[in-house]
Amino acid sequence: MSVLLASTFAFTICFAVWTVFSVLGIPIKQQLQLNETEFGLLAAMPVLSGALVRVPLGIWTDRYGGRIVFLLTMLAAVVPLWLLSYATHYWQFLILAVFIGLVGGTFSVGTPYVARWFKRERQGFAMGIFGAGNSGSAVTMFVAPALIAAAAGAWTIVPQVYAASLLATVVLFWLFTATNPAHLQTTASTDFRAQLQLLKDPRVWRYCQYYSVVFGGYVALALWMTRYYIGEYGYSMSSAAFLAACFSLPGGVLRALGGWISDHVGAYRTTWWVMWIIWVAFFILSYPNTEFTIQTAHGAQTFHLALSPTLFTLLMFTVGIAMAIGKASVFKFISDDFDGNIGAVSGLVGLAGGLGGFILPILFGILLDYTGINSSCFMLMYGTVCVSLIWMHYGFPGKDARATQKGPSTASSQEIPQADAILG
């Protein structure tokens, strides 16, 4: 249990670092006079590197063990994070953001690392607990504005405090974790070419798509929400960050609930309902602030349609809960179908989710620059959920019967051949 708790704490700190530009990007945007697309690229740059390293980190976790890989990944980001406080040009921020983003790869390390300390029927819950470290984005929403305010508006204090915190986390992680040689994998999945062969399995592509929505969308919106509250409702940075945490916090801490539900209900049924919930929410959130006039029998009448800050926050709170559950249910698919190489498959799926988290904020910025409509980001998210629902509907033969069955693995392993059979 100490391994699970220490790993979850470390991942929380890593995720706070990974999403630091969700708040830090606001004063940097003002300082450098960036447009929305440039802001989106800056906020997303750590997500890119964190996504790209997930595949090799997943392989190295299977081969060398999660403890040492996790620790070295955190150490690699300490110095670039500290140097961020001395950057003055846009290109410097982008380069440093790439190295800071390495901590985002710890997810594909910690997931198989903690899962292998538990029996199969408990792995979904264990991975859900670990995945609750996603709440680190909410930590940034609370801590970063407070640090900036305490430093009289000087944003440079944030990367310095974060660098010190990350270094302290390295020490704590080493003291409270362990290595079990029996967990090391000597199968072909630890070879990069063999891992790429997993892409021949259609299940991997499905899980990549689902995860790019529930995780990639979560990361993208967590990076974007502070800016959205400022642009749409005119809040101050501290107030905007606080309200944005209403999405980020449940989207992280309730992942454990998603693991529990997936263990008891099944991965398919859980993911199916998650997609429908966020589909409805994004449909409502997509509608822009609108005024229109109609001609009635008594003359012209003007209507105003807009989401109030309260209703908007409640909808985002709901989306955060649904995405938290969905993130866990997708990885329950993986633990059910690829028990022998969780690290390899979670690396691929995590890569897809991370790439979603990188691409989406940039597209949010492009859409906002082009249309001037703040809610255009939710229009895009609505489209991605439509793709997932269609794929789920046609991708699971016998899905209706399987969705009503009970048990931890009924949703993904009864009618689909195992990975070993596919890979020969």
N, C-alpha and C positions, 0 to 999 in steps of 0.2 A: 504493500500500500504506500510505503514511503516513496517508492519509485514513481508511482502514479501522481502523488501529490507534488513532489519536487519537479517532475516533468511538466505538470500542468502550470505550476507557478512560473517556471522558466519560459514556457510557451506564451503565457500571458504577457510577460515583460517583452518578449520578442515581438509579439503582435503589436504592442504599444509602440515599439520602435518602428516597426514596419509601416504603421499608419500615421507616423508623426507629421507628415505633410498635410494631413486633413485639417490640422490647426495651424501648423507652422507655415503652410503654404499661403495663408491669408496675408500676414504681414510681408512675406517675401514677394507676393504678387503686387502689393502696393509699393514696395520699395523698388522693384524692378519694372513696374508698370507693364505687367504681363497681360495679354488678352486671355480669354477663357480657354482657348485651345492650349496655349503655353502653360497655363495653370494646370489643366488636366494632365498634360504630359509630365509635369514636375511631380504632381501627386501620385501618378501611376508608375513612375520610373522604378521605385523600390520594388513594386509588385512584379515588374518584368524579371528582374534578376532573381527574386525569390521564387518565381515560377520556373525559370530555366534550370535552376540548380536542383529542383525537386527530384528529377529523374536520377541523376548521379548520386544524390544523397540517399535516395531510396535504395539504390544498389549497394552503396557502401554500408548502409545500415544492416542489410541482410548479411553482408560479408564480414564486417568488422565489429558490428554491435552498435546500438543506438547511443550508448553513453559517451563514447569518445567522439563520435561524429557530431552529436548534439553540442558538446562542449567546444569543439574546434570551430564550429559554425558560428557560435555566439562570439567567440574571441575575435574572429575575422572582422566583425563589424564594429568593434569598440573604437578603434583609432579613426576610421572614416566618420563615425558619428561625432566624435569630438572635434574633428577638423571642420565639420559643417558650420560651426560657430564663427569660423574665419573666412568663409566663402563670401565673395562679393559680386561675382558674375554668374549669369544664368548657366553657362556651360559648366562652371565649377559645381553648382548645385546638382546638375544632372549626373555628373560623373560620381560625385560622392553618394548620391542617392542610389546608384547602381550597387555600390559596395555595402551600403547600409541595408539594402534589400535582401542580402544573403540570409538574414535571420528569418525571412519568410519561408525559407526552405526547411526550417526545423519541424514543420508540420509532417512532412513525409518521413522524417526521422523518428519523431515521437510517437506517431500512430502505430507503426509495427513494433516499436520498442516497448510501449506499455501493453499492447494487445497480447503479446506473447507471455506476459506474466499472469494471464487469466485463462480460465477454461473457455471453450468456444462459445458456450451459451451466455457467457458474461462479457465477451469481447465487445459487443455493441455498446454496452453500458460504459466499459472502461474507456473506449475510444471517444464516447460522448463526453465523459468527464474531462479527458485531455483536451478535446476540442473546445471545451468551454473557455480555454485560453484565448479564443477569439474575442472575448470581452476586453482584451487589452486595448482594442480600439476605443472602447468607452473610457478606459483609464486615461488615454490621451485626451479625450474630450474634457475630462474633469481636471487633470493635472496640468496640461500644457497652458491653458488660459490663465490658471492660477499662478503658474510660474512667471508668465509674461507680465501679469499684473503686479506681482511682487517685485519684479525687476524694473518697474516703472516703464513698461512697454518694450523693454529690450528682449527680443526673441532669442538672442544668442544663448541665454541661460538654459533654454530647453535642451538642446543637444548636449550640453555639458553635463547637466543632471542625468540625462538619459544614459550617457556613456558610462558615468560612474555607477549607475544602477545596474546596467548590463554586466559590468565587470564584477560587481558584488553577486549578481545572480549566477555567474559562472562558478564562483567559489561555493555557494550554497548547493548548486546542482551537483557538484563533484562530491560534496560531503554526504548527501542524502540519497544518492543513487548507487546502483550496483550493476555488475555484468554477470550474465549467466551464459557460459559457453554453449550450453545446449540450445540456446536460441539462435545461434548463428546458422545461416543457411549455406550449404555447400552445393546446392543444386545449380542447374544452368541458369536460373533466374538472376544470379549474381553477375552474369555476363551481359554487357550492354547489347550485343547483337541478339542474344536470346531474349532479352527483355523487349526489344523492338518487335520481336515475333509476336508478342502479345497483342500488338495492334491488328493482327489478323483476326482476333476474336471480336465479333460484333458487340459483345457485352461491354468490352472496354470502351468502345466508342460511345455507347449509350450512356455509360456512367460518366464519361467525360462531358457529354452534353448536359446532363442533369447537374453536375457539379459546377459547370461554368455558370449556371443560373443561380443556384442556391449559395455557392461560395463566391464565385466571381462577382455576381450581382451584389452580394453582401459587402464585399470589400470595396467595390466601386461606389456604392451608395454611402458607405461609411466615410469614404474619402470626400464625397461630394456634398453631404448633408449640411455641414457647417456653412459652406459657401451658398447652398440653396436657401437656407433660412435668412441669410444676410441679403441675398439678391431678391427673394420673393416677398419677404415680410419686413425687411429693414431692421432686423435685430442687431445688437452689438455682437462682437465675436464671442464673448463669454456666454451670453444668453443663447446664441445660436449653437455653440458647442454643447451646452447643457441639454438643449432640446434634441440635438442630434444623438446624444447618448441614449435617449429613449428608444432609438432604433438599434444602436450598436450594442447596448448592454444585454437586452434579452436575446439578441442575435448571437451572443456568445455564451452566456451562462446557461441558457436552456438547452444547449446541445446535448447535455447529459440526459435530459428528458427525452430527446429524440432517440438516443441510444436505447433507453429503456423501452420506449414504445416500439421501436424496430425489433428488439429482442422478443417482444410478446405478441406483436401484431403481424410482423413481417415487413421486409424492406419495400416491397412493391406497393402494398396498400398504403403505407405511411407516405411514401414519396408521391403517390397519385393524389392524395388529398392535399398535400403541401402545394403541389403545382396549381391545383384548382383555387386554393385560397389566395395565393399571390396573384393569380391571373385576374381574379375579381378586383383585388386591391389596386393593381396597376391600371386596370381599366378606369377606375374612378380617379386615381391620381393623375392620369394622363390628361384629363380635361383641363384646358388652360383657363386662366382668369378671363371671363367673357362678359361682354355687354352686347345685347342685341335688342333691336326695336321691331315690333310687329304692329301692323295696322289692324285695329279692332273696329267694331261698330261705333265705338265711342271715341275713336281717334287713336293716335300713336301711343303705344305703351312700351316702356323700356324695362328689360329684365337684366339683372346682374347675377351671374353664376360664378362662384369661387369657393374654394375650400378655406375655411377658417383655420388659423394656426392650430387650434385645439383638435379639430377633426383630422387635419393633416397629420398631426403627431400621433393620434390614435391609430390611424391607418398604418403609419410607418411602424408603430409598436407591434401591430398585428403581423406585418410583413417580417419584422425581425424575429418574432416567435416562430413563424412558419419556416423561415430560412434556417433557423437554428435546428429545428427538428429535421429538415430536409438534408442538411449537411451530415448529420449522423446517419440518416437512413441510407444515403448513397454509400457510405462506407460500410454499412451493414451488408449491402450487396457484395462488396469486395471481400469481406471476411467470410461470407458464406461460400462464395464461388472460387476464391483464390487463397485458401488458407495456407498453402505452402509457400506462397510468394507475395504476401501482403505488401511488403515494402516495395517490390517492383511495380505492382499494379497501382498502389496508392501514389507512387511517384508520378506515373503517367496521368492518373486522374487529377492529382494535385497540380500537375503542370497545366492541364486544361483549365482548371479553376483559376489558377494564378494568371494565366493569359487572359481569361475573361476579365479578371480584376484589373489588368493592365490596359486592355483595349477599350473597355467601356468608359472609363473616365475621359479618355481622349475623345471618344465619340460624343460624350456628353458635351464637352467643350466645343467641338466642331458644330454640333447641332445648335447649341446656344448662340454661337457666333453667327451662324447662318440664318436661324429663324428668329432669334430674340425671344423665344418662348422658354421659360424656365422649366415647364413640365415636359419638355421634349425628351428629357432623360427617362421619364417613366413611359413615354410612348415607345422608346427603344426597348426597355425592359419588358413591356407587354408583348412585343414581338418575339423576344427570346423565349418567353414562357409558352407562347403558342407552339413554337417548334418542339419544345420538350413534351407537351401534352400530345401532340400528333405522333411523335416518335414512341411515346409510351403506349399509346393506343394500338399502334400497328406492330410494335416491337416485341410484344409478349403474347405468344399464342396461348390460348386458354386462360387469359388474364382474369376473366370474370370469376371463374371457378377458384382460381388461386388466390384472388384478392379476399375471398371470404374464409379462407382456411386460417387456422391458428398455428402458431409456432414460429420459432426464430428464423427458419430457413425456407419456409414454404414459398416465399415470394421470389426466390431467385435460383433455387437449385434443384427443383423436382423435375422440371421438364427440359432443362437446358443442360447439355453435356458439360462435364467438367473441363477445366483448362488443360489438364494433362492429355485428355482425349483429343482435344483440338490441336494441341502442339505436337502430338505424337510422342 
